[in-house]
Structure formats: structure tokens, C-alpha cells
Amino acid sequence: MPEKQDAATSTPSTYTDLGAFLAADEVPAGLLEIHHQGLPIEVLNVPADSDTTLVCFHGAAEKDVRLPWFLGQGVTAGLPVNRIFISDPSLRKSPEFTIGWYAGSKEQPDLQETLADVIRRIVRQTGGYNVVFFGSSAGGYASLAVSRFFPTSLAVAVNPQTSISRFYPGAVERYMTYGWEMEGKAMTELPATVAHDLIPAYSAGFGHTVALIQNAKDWFHIQKHQLPFVDAVGDSENLYMLMDRWGPDTGDGHTPPPKELIRACFEQLATCKGNWAAGLAASGFQAETTSRDVKRRVVDTAPAPAN
């Protein structure tokens, strides 16, 4: 099994701890390495003198991925936005550990709030206060989780999990074993600082904007994650949805939309100056987001029956 190694070619700006980073007079562009409770928080900071900032989270890593992993650089290249890419620090714990949802670990039980602090400091440096969080699958979960700390932000989540314990049991068990050294334990035993189920968290209310992009063929995520989420908050005026069918007819349907669609969405959000409703409407999102709307969309996007 290939060992995960550092893929960065530039020398990082290194900080001895979180406090040193937050207190720094300036935040430089490029690779940042913030040592925090035994693991590095690795960030790629790409400012562009914009009023809008795009924060990208990755999903599950392939076994041979090289860390730090800054997913999304290609599809976002050249956009008139500040870009922040974050590699999940928990994956540094073991080459066997491939998915952590940015939900933290035994060493970093406060990771979600810590990442919010890191992002705030970078945003304060660049002035890009219109913040968009983006990720797919586990990265979608992270975008939904961390965006809650930013009241005027937008979370764009592609085929996201909304409750970690509802994901495939093997992946959840590996997370508890490698991330928390709590083999055989339930997620309810995690510290209260860990938001591992976003459904009750969002049910309590949210003021920022959420845009769900869901493959209508990904029935596992529709049943286990999207429907429970929209059953709780589907009537919110801050929730939008884009559903269609993408990818091959075979497989589990957990396929993201074409990069061209994501790119076109980013282009609208980059220029709407924080008017997320306008940017999402221009990108084809719908404001009808109840479970009935989800099921209707599944039917409407289904292929016509063969003659």
C-alpha cells in the first residue's frame, strides 16, 4: 500500500501553534502549516483581491493520495475569488485512514471550530467576506458543518453526507478506530465539540444559505442523508437544491456533476457579491426543497421507458 506523503513542492509558512497563526500580523499566500495539538493543519491560501472567498474541502481519499491534498484547484483556476484549500489533518494519523469528514480526531476534538477560526483569520486578511464553502460527499459534510460558523455564508454541498453515522458502517468504524482510538464505540460517545449529525444541528435553525447538489441516481445518499435533512429543514427559505442524473448507468450513482456545471455555478457565485439567491437562481437551483420535491425530481429526471 503506498504511503501518503507530502505533495507540496513549495516551502510552507509554518506556525508553532494555532495561537501563533491567529496572532500573526499577516497571512502570506501559498502553503500554510499550522501545528495544532499534535497534527498539522495544512492550508493552501490563494488570494485574488476579491470580495468573495471560496473554501474547498475534499472527500474520501484514494489509498495512494499524497498529502496535503488540496482538491478543486483545477475547476476553480482563474476565478476572480480568493481560494482556500484545506487538507483534512486527521488523515495524517494513518495510511489506513481515508475519510474523516473534517470532524476531528482524538488529538483535535475541536477541529470544526478551529477550522472556522483559521478561515476567519485568512478572510480578515483578504477582505473576502462573501464566503462560499464547497465540497463533495465527505467534503460536502464539512461544508455544511463549518459554514454554520459564518452567518452570511453559502454552503454548496455535492452528494453530501448529513449524518456521519448514517454512512457505510465500515467507513464509520475506521473513523472511530483510527481517528479516535474508540474501536467498537458509538458516535454518540464522541465529545460534544464534534458535530457528527447535522440534522438536529440544522433543525435548531440556521441563518446562512445552503445549496444541495444531488445526483438523482444516488439512492443511498438520497434515502440516508438528503431526505432526512430536508424532512427537517426542507421548508427553509435559505435552502436550495439542484438535482439531475449524472454519470454511468451502472454503479451506486455517487457521481458528482460534470466539472463544467460546477465551474458555471462558481462563475455565477463569484460575481453575485454575496447575493446567493440570485447566483443560485442563475445556476439553475430551485427553491422547492421538501421531501416531496426531492421525490418529484427523482421521477422527473428518470429516463423515458424503452419502447
Secondary structure, 3 states (H helix, E strand, C coil): CCCCCCCCCCCCEEECCHHHHHCCCCCCCEEEEEEECCEEEEEEEECCCCCEEEEEECCCCCCCCCCCCCCCHHHHCCCCCEEEEEECHHHHHCCCCCCCCCCCCCCCCCHHHHHHHHHHHHHHHHCCCEEEEEEECHHHHHHHHHHHHCCCCEEEEECCCCEHHHCCHHHHHHHHHHHHCCCCCCHHHCCCCCCCEHHHHHHCCCCCEEEEEEECCCHHHHHHHHHHHHHHHCCCCCEEEEEECCCCCCCCCCCCCCHHHHHHHHHHHHHCCCCHHHHHHHCCCECCCCHHHHHHHHHHCCCCCCC
